[in-house]
Amino acid sequence: MELHQKLAETLIRDGLVATGDAVLAGVSGGPDSVALLHLLTEVAPPLSLALEVAHVEHGIRGARSREDAEFVRRLAEGLSLPFHLARLDLHDAASGRAGNLEARARTERYRFFARVAAERRLGKVAVGHNRGDQVETMLMWLLRGCGPEGLAGMPAARPLDRAAAGASGPMLVRPLLDVSREEILEYLASRNLEYRDDHTNRDTRYLRNWIRQTLLPRLRERTDAGLEHRLARLGGMLRSDNALLERRLAEACRRIIRGDVLDRAAFLGLEPELRPRMVRFWLARVTGTLRRFDYAHVDAVLDLIAGSRPHARVSLPGAWTVAREYESIRLVSSVEAASANAPAETVPSPRGARTPGIAGEERVGGQVDGEYSYPLPLEGELFLPEAGLKITAWRSDSLDLPASPHEAAFDLRAVERVEGALQVRNFRPGDRFQPLGMAGHKKLKDLFIEKKLPRSRRRTLPLVLAEEEIVWVPGCARGDFARLEADSRAAWRVKVGPFAAGGVRG
């Protein structure tokens, strides 16, 4: 089977393109990308593919970079294909670490491909990675330290914009991953096709080049010429296994992860073998990358989740913190985590500033950073943006006890006697209250621990007070003040709920 026939079979078998697709070919001018472009032009007519060409001149190799760009421009022109060129200046970075320069060049290249694909409405971006590139990638990840995902190598297709995975953006496809470098050179020779030689590919400061020039030849000496094929096959098997595990994780994710919060009990119900993978999935989902995190970080998060401490924190690279609050595991920026635990500081609001309060009413006065306190009307709504909640109060003839812990009922006569001294505020250190039916007082902190209320919720939870006495802790406990008795004639009811618009996370 000739190489263009092999390519056509691969494209259809693996779903890399569909009939009528518009494809952008990323062409550097080297043998792999030149072969890819010519192969695509051979299979384009039967598949009705629309082709365009993109090239990035990185500016690292001076005149030779400009000659590469001109070579690819003439190549596209000779094939009557639209040509797109980006000129970058990464020369200043050339004196830095080789790996950093290589990564920066790759990032800028894919960023340009994504922009062109979006502007031209091209659904696929094809690049010329071959089987040798695949093996080199696997060995690079192995030497740097990786799990099965890294050892699986490059997928034949993935979203070009990893952050938009699952969206309808362009796909990056690698049609030549099953093709050896020798097959590519034979194809070029059979068609008398010219290509450019990049001397930086022989610079062994780059890990990939060292693997290609030094490590692989020595491995072949100790084994045989089939080494590359066997390693590539291993990568394919690992990618199949990973795909199955990813589907399992996607199913489990629905019950374990809610937003950026991980449910501890549901997580511990997962098979132990899947837990590290779920942690990596969660870290990548919230932070957008796994590049900063290694297995020591994953193990630390696993220990935090499985440990006995109801409150614990683990600091991670990139200013992230994993915080456990009873059965909830949250991933927050370290700045947010620090501010959440910082002592409150009193600062005055600018004179005339509007502060939250009763709906439709403007209040002027001091405001406490991290604290809030507002008068509570006998009837009406009080909005609490600090908590994302509103409190509704009203008189009622019904003496039925509330069915929800987010509603409370008090004897109206007792409440009317303290009207004007009703207040809503958040928790202060040392707060105590008298629980319903008890003679003594109890620390609010102890109540929160009993109710397993996360610390992040304690800071914003509204407390209802009458004459400085805490009489209701919504969702947790009712105080002994103004309890309904047999001779009560009417009730004062108070209910806490989310804003009507915008929603509140529970």
Residue, then its C-alpha position, 0 to 999 in steps of 0.5 A: m500500500e502506498l503512503h497516500q493510500k495508507l493516509a486516506e485509510t487512517l484519516i477515515r478509520d480514526g475519524l481524523v477528518a470527515t468528507g468535506d472538512a476544511v483543513l489547515a496544514g501546519v508546515s515548517g518546511g521540514p520533511d515531515s510537514v512537507a510530506l504531510l502537505h503533499l499527501l493531503t493534496e493527494v487524498a483531498p479530491p476523493l475526500s472533498l477536503a479544502l486545504e490551507v497552509a500556515h507557517v510560523e517564523h520564530g525568528i531564532r535562526g535569522a536568515r535561515s528562518r526567513e528562507d524557510a518561510e519563503f520556501v513554504r510560501r512558494l510551496a503553498e503557491g505552487l499547490s494553489l493553496p491559501f497561505h498564512l504566515a506569522r513572524l515572531d521574535l523569540h531570538d531574545a529567548a534563545s539564550g535561555r534554557a533550550g527546553n523553555l525556548e522549545a515550549r514557548a515556540r510550540t505555544e506560539r505556533y499552536r496559538f497562531f494555528a488556532r487564530v487562523a482556524a477560527e478566522r477561516r472557519l477551518g475545523k481541523v489543523a493537521v501537523g506532521h508528527n510521525r511515529g519517531d516523534q511519538v516514541e521520543t515524546m513517550l521517552m521524554w515524559l518517562l525520563r521527566g517522570c510521568g504516569p500512564e497518561g504521559l507514557a501514552g504519548m500524543p493522541a491522534a486527535r485532540p482539541l487545539d485549545r485544551a481549555a475549550a475541550g468539549a467545545s466546538g473549536p478546531m481539532l488538532v490532528r496527527p495523521l502520520l503517527d503510524v508512519s515511520r521517519e524512513e517511510i516519509l523520506e522514501y515518499l519524498a524521494s519517490r516524488n522528488l520533493e524538496y524540503r528544508d533541513d533545520h540544523t537545530n534538530r541536531d542540537t542535543r541541548y534539547l532533550r528530544n534531540w538527545i533522545r533521537q541522536t543518542l539514546l534511541p540509537r543505543l537502545r536499538e543496538r541492544t535490542d533490534a530495529g523493531l524497538e520503535h514499533r513496539l514502543a509506539r504500540l505500547g503507547g496505543m494500548l495505554r491510550s486505549d486504557n486511558a480512554l476507558l478510565e476517562r469515561r469511568l472518571a466522567e461518570a463518577c465526576r457527576r456525583i463527586i465534583r460539584g463546581d470546584v468542590l469535591d465531596r469527600a464521602a463520594f470520593l472515598g467510595l471510588e475504587p482506590e486505584l481511580r482516586p489519584r486519577m480523579v485528583r489529577f482530573w479535579l486539579a486540571r479542571v479547576t486550575g486549567t493545567l497539570r504542569r505544576f503538579d507532580y505525584a508528591h502533590v497528588d499524594a498530599v491531597l489524597d492524604l488530606i482527603a483520607g485523613s482524620r482531621p476535619h479541617a486541614r490544608v495543603s499548599l500546592p504550586g501556582a498559589w493554590t491551596v486544597a482546603r478540607e472543611y469536614e466532608s467538603i474539599r475545596l481548591v482555592s487560590s492561596v490569596e483567597a485562602a489567606s483572606a478567608n482566615a485573616p482577622a477582620e479589620t475595621v475600615p470606614s466606608p467613603r462618606g455617602a457610599r451606598t451599603p447593602g441593607i433593606a431593599g430600596e433603602e439607602r444606608v450611610g455609615g461605617q462598614v467592617d471589612g469581613e463583617y456585616s451588621y444590619p437592622l432587621p425590619l419587623e416586616g419586609e426583605l433584607f438583602l445580604p450580598e456578603a452571604g448571597l442571601k436575603i431574609t424575609a420577615w412577616r407577621s402571621d396568624s399561623l402558629d404552626l412550627p416551621a417545616s424548614p430549618h431555614e425558617a423560624a417562628f417567634d411569639l409576635r408580642a415578645v418580638e414587638r416589644v424589642e422592635g427597633a432592636l432587631q439585627v442581622r449580623n455574621f459570626r464574631p469570635g466568642d459568640r454564645f447563645q441560649p438554645l431553645g429549652m436550655a437554661g444556659h448558654k452555648k458557644l456558637k463555635d461548638l454548635f458549628i462543629e457539631k453541625k459540621l458547618p464549614r469555616s467558609r460558611r461560618r464567616t457569612l452565615p447570618l445570625v438574627l439578634a434581639e437586643e444583642e442576644i442571638v435568637w436564631v442561627p439559620g439552618c442550625a438552631r433556634g434560641d429560647f427567645a420568644r418561643l411560641e406558647a399555648d397562649s400565643r396569638a400570632a407569630w413573627r416569622v423569619k425566612v432565609g433564602p437565596f437572592a431571587a436573581g443570580g443564585v447562590r451556591g449551597 
